[in-house]
Amino acid sequence: MRELTKEAENILILIQYDPDPDALASGVALRTLLGRNRATAPIGSFGKVTRSENLSMMQLLDIRYTIVDPLSLNNYSMIAMVDVQPPYFGDKVPRADIVFDHHPQSVSYDSSFKDIRVEYGATSTILSEYLISNNIKLNQRLATALLYGIKADTLMLGREVNPADIEAFTYLYPLANHNLIRRMEHPSLNSEEVNSFIKALKKRKLIDKVLFAHLGRVKQEDIIPRLADFCLQMAGAEWSVVSGLFQRNLVISIRNVGYVKSAGEIVKKIFIDTSVAGGHRTMAKAVIPVKDFKRTFDISNNRDIGDKIVELFLNTLKEYVS
C-alpha cells in the first residue's frame, strides 16, 4: 500500500454517511498505517455524525473529519474507503483506490488494493492486524478507538464474532483508556428520536416471530438500525425488520437471533435487482431509492411501503425455509 500511495500528494479516506465508531477508528488506523497525517490523508464523509456517543468519541479522542461533496473528490490524488465500498455511494464516487471492509461485496468494482473479510466482525479488526503485523506502535488514542470500534460493531463480542476479533480485542484491551470508553458508550436519545420510536412501536406488527416497524420519514438514518436492535429484544421476536425513508432512499435494517436463517442472504434475495443489499447472518441492510422501490413493486403511495415490506419479507422467508 505504501508503494501504491508513495507518489500521492493527498489521500481521502472516505467513510459512510453518519459514520459509526468502526468507521472512524478504521480511518485513523489506515492513516497511521500509511504513515500520513491529517493534512495528507484527511478522513471525509458526505454526511454528518449525529449519534451522541459517536460525537463524544470524536471529541474525547480528537478525531476530525471533513464534510465532502462529489465535486471535491477531484482535489484528491487517491481515494481510500474503510468500512464501506463504492456501490454504497452510487454514482457519487467515481473510483476507489484502496478498500477495507467487513461487509459483503454486492457488485463488482475495480480497486488497486482491496481487503474484504466478511467473516470478521469489524473493519477495526482488519486494520488492527495490519498495524500489529507491521510492528507499528499503537498509542493510547488509537488503541482506544479501535477497541471501541470492535466493541460497537460486535455488541461487545456478542454478535458476528471471529477469533480474529477476539485476538485483536485482547491485544488492544491493555493499551486502551477504559474510562474514556465508558464515557462514550452510553447512548442517549433526543426527543425527536424518542417520538420516532414511539410512533413506530405503536404500529408494530409481530407475524410468525417477525417484528415489523416502519418509521416513515426520518432525519437521521442511524435511528433505523437502532430501533432494529431494540425490537429484537421484544418477547416472541426472532427477527426484526425496521424500515424508514431517509432523504431519497428507503432504508431497511434486519436483525435476527442468530440461530435462524441468514439475514444477509434473505435481504439479497428480496432486493437483488433494486438496491445495495447484503449483510451477515444476524444483521443485514438494504438501501433502495424510493422511486425505484415504488416502481418495481407497483406502489403509488408512501403509506403503503411498510405493508409491502411485510409482504415481501414473509413470502421470501417462507420460500427460503421451504
C-alpha positions as CSV (number, residue, x, y, z in Angstrom):
1,M,0.0,0.0,0.0
2,R,2.8,2.4,0.8
3,E,4.3,1.6,-2.6
4,L,1.0,2.3,-4.2
5,T,0.5,5.6,-2.4
6,K,4.0,7.0,-2.1
7,E,3.6,9.5,-5.0
8,A,0.1,10.6,-3.9
9,E,0.0,14.2,-2.7
10,N,-3.1,13.6,-0.7
11,I,-5.4,10.6,0.0
12,L,-9.1,11.0,1.0
13,I,-10.1,8.3,3.5
14,L,-13.9,8.1,2.8
15,I,-16.3,6.7,5.3
16,Q,-20.1,6.2,5.2
17,Y,-22.9,8.8,5.9
18,D,-23.3,9.3,9.7
19,P,-20.1,7.5,10.5
20,D,-20.0,5.0,13.3
21,P,-17.2,4.0,15.7
22,D,-15.8,1.2,13.5
23,A,-15.5,3.6,10.5
24,L,-14.0,6.4,12.5
25,A,-11.4,4.1,14.2
26,S,-10.6,2.4,10.9
27,G,-10.0,5.8,9.2
28,V,-7.5,6.8,11.8
29,A,-5.8,3.3,11.7
30,L,-5.4,3.4,7.9
31,R,-3.9,6.9,8.1
32,T,-1.4,5.6,10.7
33,L,-0.6,2.5,8.6
34,L,0.2,4.7,5.6
35,G,2.4,7.0,7.7
36,R,0.3,10.0,6.9
37,N,-1.2,12.9,8.8
38,R,-4.4,14.9,8.8
39,A,-3.3,17.1,6.0
40,T,-2.1,14.4,3.6
41,A,-4.8,11.8,4.5
42,P,-8.0,13.5,5.8
43,I,-11.0,11.4,6.8
44,G,-14.1,12.5,4.9
45,S,-17.8,11.8,4.7
46,F,-20.8,13.0,2.7
47,G,-22.8,13.2,5.9
48,K,-22.5,14.5,9.5
49,V,-22.1,12.4,12.6
50,T,-25.4,12.6,14.5
51,R,-25.3,10.0,17.3
52,S,-24.4,11.4,20.7
53,E,-22.0,8.6,21.6
54,N,-20.2,8.9,18.2
55,L,-19.8,12.7,18.7
56,S,-18.5,12.0,22.1
57,M,-15.9,9.6,20.7
58,M,-14.7,12.2,18.2
59,Q,-14.4,14.8,20.9
60,L,-12.7,12.6,23.5
61,L,-10.3,11.1,21.0
62,D,-9.7,14.2,18.9
63,I,-10.9,12.5,15.7
64,R,-11.7,15.0,13.0
65,Y,-13.3,14.5,9.6
66,T,-14.2,16.7,6.6
67,I,-17.6,17.0,5.0
68,V,-17.0,16.4,1.3
69,D,-19.2,16.6,-1.8
70,P,-18.8,14.7,-5.1
71,L,-17.3,17.7,-6.9
72,S,-14.4,18.0,-4.3
73,L,-13.2,14.4,-4.9
74,N,-11.1,15.6,-7.8
75,N,-9.0,17.5,-5.3
76,Y,-7.5,14.3,-4.0
77,S,-4.8,12.2,-5.7
78,M,-6.3,8.9,-4.4
79,I,-9.4,7.7,-2.6
80,A,-9.4,5.1,0.1
81,M,-12.6,3.6,1.7
82,V,-12.9,1.9,5.1
83,D,-16.0,0.1,6.5
84,V,-17.7,0.8,3.2
85,Q,-17.4,0.0,-0.5
86,P,-18.1,2.1,-3.7
87,P,-21.6,0.7,-4.5
88,Y,-22.8,2.3,-1.3
89,F,-22.3,5.7,-2.8
90,G,-23.9,5.0,-6.2
91,D,-22.6,7.4,-8.8
92,K,-21.2,9.9,-6.3
93,V,-17.7,8.2,-6.1
94,P,-16.1,7.5,-9.5
95,R,-13.3,5.4,-8.1
96,A,-11.7,3.7,-5.0
97,D,-8.0,3.0,-5.0
98,I,-8.0,1.3,-1.6
99,V,-10.9,-0.6,0.1
100,F,-11.0,-2.2,3.6
101,D,-14.4,-3.6,4.7
102,H,-16.1,-6.4,6.5
103,H,-19.4,-6.1,4.7
104,P,-20.2,-8.4,1.7
105,Q,-19.3,-7.1,-1.7
106,S,-22.7,-6.6,-3.5
107,V,-21.4,-5.9,-7.0
108,S,-18.0,-6.0,-8.7
109,Y,-15.8,-2.9,-8.9
110,D,-12.2,-2.0,-9.6
111,S,-9.7,-1.2,-6.9
112,S,-5.9,-1.2,-6.8
113,F,-5.9,-2.7,-3.3
114,K,-8.8,-4.4,-1.7
115,D,-9.2,-6.4,1.6
116,I,-12.8,-7.6,2.3
117,R,-13.3,-10.0,5.1
118,V,-16.9,-10.8,5.6
119,E,-16.2,-13.3,8.4
120,Y,-14.8,-10.5,10.6
121,G,-17.0,-8.6,13.0
122,A,-15.4,-5.2,12.4
123,T,-13.2,-3.4,10.0
124,S,-11.2,-2.2,13.0
125,T,-10.1,-5.8,13.4
126,I,-8.6,-5.9,9.9
127,L,-6.7,-2.7,10.4
128,S,-5.5,-3.8,13.8
129,E,-4.0,-6.9,12.3
130,Y,-2.1,-4.7,9.7
131,L,-0.7,-2.4,12.4
132,I,0.3,-5.3,14.7
133,S,1.9,-7.3,11.9
134,N,4.0,-4.4,10.8
135,N,5.1,-3.7,14.4
136,I,3.6,-0.2,14.3
137,K,3.3,1.2,17.8
138,L,-0.3,2.0,18.8
139,N,-0.7,5.0,21.1
140,Q,-3.5,5.0,23.7
141,R,-5.7,7.2,21.5
142,L,-5.7,4.8,18.5
143,A,-5.9,1.7,20.7
144,T,-9.0,3.1,22.4
145,A,-10.6,4.0,19.1
146,L,-10.0,0.5,17.6
147,L,-11.2,-1.3,20.8
148,Y,-14.4,0.8,20.8
149,G,-14.9,0.2,17.1
150,I,-14.7,-3.6,17.7
151,K,-17.0,-3.4,20.7
152,A,-19.6,-1.3,18.9
153,D,-19.8,-3.4,15.8
154,T,-19.9,-6.8,17.6
155,L,-22.1,-5.7,20.6
156,M,-19.2,-6.4,23.0
157,L,-18.1,-9.5,21.1
158,G,-21.7,-10.9,21.2
159,R,-22.5,-10.7,17.5
160,E,-20.8,-11.8,14.3
161,V,-17.5,-12.6,16.2
162,N,-14.5,-14.2,14.6
163,P,-11.5,-15.5,16.5
164,A,-9.5,-12.6,14.9
165,D,-11.9,-10.1,16.6
166,I,-11.1,-11.7,20.0
167,E,-7.4,-11.7,19.3
168,A,-7.4,-8.0,18.3
169,F,-9.6,-7.2,21.3
170,T,-7.2,-9.0,23.6
171,Y,-4.2,-7.1,22.2
172,L,-5.9,-3.7,22.3
173,Y,-7.5,-4.1,25.8
174,P,-4.5,-3.2,28.0
175,L,-3.5,-0.3,25.7
176,A,-6.9,1.4,25.7
177,N,-8.3,4.0,28.0
178,H,-11.4,2.4,29.5
179,N,-12.5,5.4,31.4
180,L,-12.9,7.2,28.0
181,I,-14.8,4.2,26.5
182,R,-17.3,4.2,29.4
183,R,-17.9,7.9,28.7
184,M,-18.5,7.1,25.0
185,E,-20.6,4.0,25.1
186,H,-23.8,5.1,26.8
187,P,-26.1,6.4,24.1
188,S,-28.8,8.9,24.6
189,L,-31.9,9.6,22.6
190,N,-33.1,13.1,21.8
191,S,-36.8,14.0,21.9
192,E,-37.2,13.6,18.2
193,E,-35.7,10.1,18.2
194,V,-37.9,9.1,21.2
195,N,-41.0,10.3,19.3
196,S,-40.0,8.3,16.2
197,F,-39.6,5.2,18.3
198,I,-43.0,5.6,20.0
199,K,-44.7,6.2,16.6
200,A,-43.1,3.1,15.0
201,L,-43.7,0.9,18.0
202,K,-47.4,1.8,18.2
203,K,-47.8,0.5,14.7
204,R,-45.5,-2.6,15.0
205,K,-46.6,-6.0,13.7
206,L,-45.5,-9.3,15.1
207,I,-46.2,-12.0,12.5
208,D,-44.7,-15.5,12.6
209,K,-42.0,-14.4,15.0
210,V,-41.0,-11.4,12.8
211,L,-41.5,-8.0,14.2
212,F,-42.0,-5.2,11.6
213,A,-41.9,-1.5,12.3
214,H,-41.9,1.3,9.7
215,L,-40.7,4.7,10.8
216,G,-41.8,6.7,7.8
217,R,-39.6,9.7,7.0
218,V,-36.6,10.2,9.4
219,K,-34.0,12.9,9.7
220,Q,-31.2,10.6,10.8
221,E,-30.6,7.2,9.1
222,D,-29.0,5.8,12.2
223,I,-32.3,5.6,14.1
224,I,-33.4,2.7,11.8
225,P,-30.7,0.2,12.9
226,R,-31.0,1.4,16.5
227,L,-34.7,0.5,16.5
228,A,-34.0,-2.8,14.8
229,D,-31.6,-3.8,17.6
230,F,-34.2,-2.7,20.2
231,C,-37.1,-4.6,18.6
232,L,-35.2,-7.9,18.6
233,Q,-35.5,-7.7,22.5
234,M,-39.3,-8.0,22.4
235,A,-40.9,-11.2,23.5
236,G,-41.7,-13.6,20.7
237,A,-39.5,-11.9,18.1
238,E,-36.8,-13.9,16.3
239,W,-36.5,-11.3,13.6
240,S,-36.8,-7.6,13.5
241,V,-37.4,-5.7,10.2
242,V,-37.3,-1.9,10.6
243,S,-37.6,0.5,7.7
244,G,-37.7,4.2,7.1
245,L,-37.3,6.9,4.5
246,F,-34.1,8.8,4.6
247,Q,-33.6,11.5,2.1
248,R,-34.4,9.8,-1.3
249,N,-33.9,6.3,-0.1
250,L,-35.8,3.5,1.6
251,V,-33.5,2.0,4.3
252,I,-34.3,-1.4,5.8
253,S,-32.4,-2.9,8.7
254,I,-32.9,-6.6,9.6
255,R,-31.8,-8.4,12.7
256,N,-32.2,-12.0,13.9
257,V,-31.4,-14.0,17.0
258,G,-28.5,-15.9,15.3
259,Y,-29.8,-19.5,15.3
260,V,-32.2,-19.0,12.3
261,K,-31.5,-18.4,8.6
262,S,-29.1,-15.8,7.4
263,A,-30.4,-12.2,7.3
264,G,-27.8,-11.3,4.7
265,E,-28.9,-14.0,2.3
266,I,-32.6,-13.2,2.6
267,V,-32.3,-9.5,2.1
268,K,-30.2,-10.0,-1.0
269,K,-32.9,-12.5,-2.3
270,I,-35.6,-9.9,-1.8
271,F,-33.9,-6.9,-3.2
272,I,-31.3,-8.4,-5.6
273,D,-32.3,-6.1,-8.6
274,T,-33.3,-2.9,-6.8
275,S,-30.8,-2.0,-4.2
276,V,-27.5,-2.2,-2.4
277,A,-28.3,-5.0,-0.1
278,G,-26.5,-7.6,2.0
279,G,-25.1,-8.4,5.4
280,H,-24.2,-11.1,7.8
281,R,-26.0,-14.0,9.5
282,T,-27.6,-11.9,12.2
283,M,-27.8,-8.5,10.6
284,A,-28.4,-7.0,7.2
285,K,-29.3,-3.8,5.4
286,A,-30.9,-2.7,2.1
287,V,-30.7,0.8,0.7
288,I,-33.1,1.4,-2.2
289,P,-34.1,4.7,-4.0
290,V,-37.8,5.2,-3.0
291,K,-38.8,5.8,-6.6
292,D,-37.2,2.5,-7.7
293,F,-38.9,0.6,-4.9
294,K,-42.3,2.1,-5.8
295,R,-41.9,1.4,-9.5
296,T,-40.6,-2.1,-9.0
297,F,-43.4,-3.2,-6.7
298,D,-46.1,-1.0,-8.2
299,I,-46.7,1.3,-5.2
300,S,-48.2,4.7,-5.7
301,N,-48.3,6.0,-2.1
302,N,-45.6,6.1,0.5
303,R,-48.1,5.0,3.1
304,D,-48.1,1.5,1.5
305,I,-44.4,0.9,1.7
306,G,-44.4,-0.6,5.2
307,D,-47.1,-3.2,4.2
308,K,-45.3,-4.1,1.0
309,I,-42.1,-4.8,3.1
310,V,-44.1,-7.1,5.4
311,E,-45.5,-9.0,2.3
312,L,-42.1,-9.3,0.6
313,F,-40.2,-10.5,3.7
314,L,-42.7,-13.1,4.8
315,N,-43.1,-14.5,1.3
316,T,-39.3,-14.8,0.9
317,L,-38.8,-16.2,4.3
318,K,-41.3,-19.0,3.6
319,E,-39.7,-19.8,0.3
320,Y,-36.2,-19.8,1.9
321,V,-37.2,-22.1,4.7
322,S,-39.1,-24.5,2.4
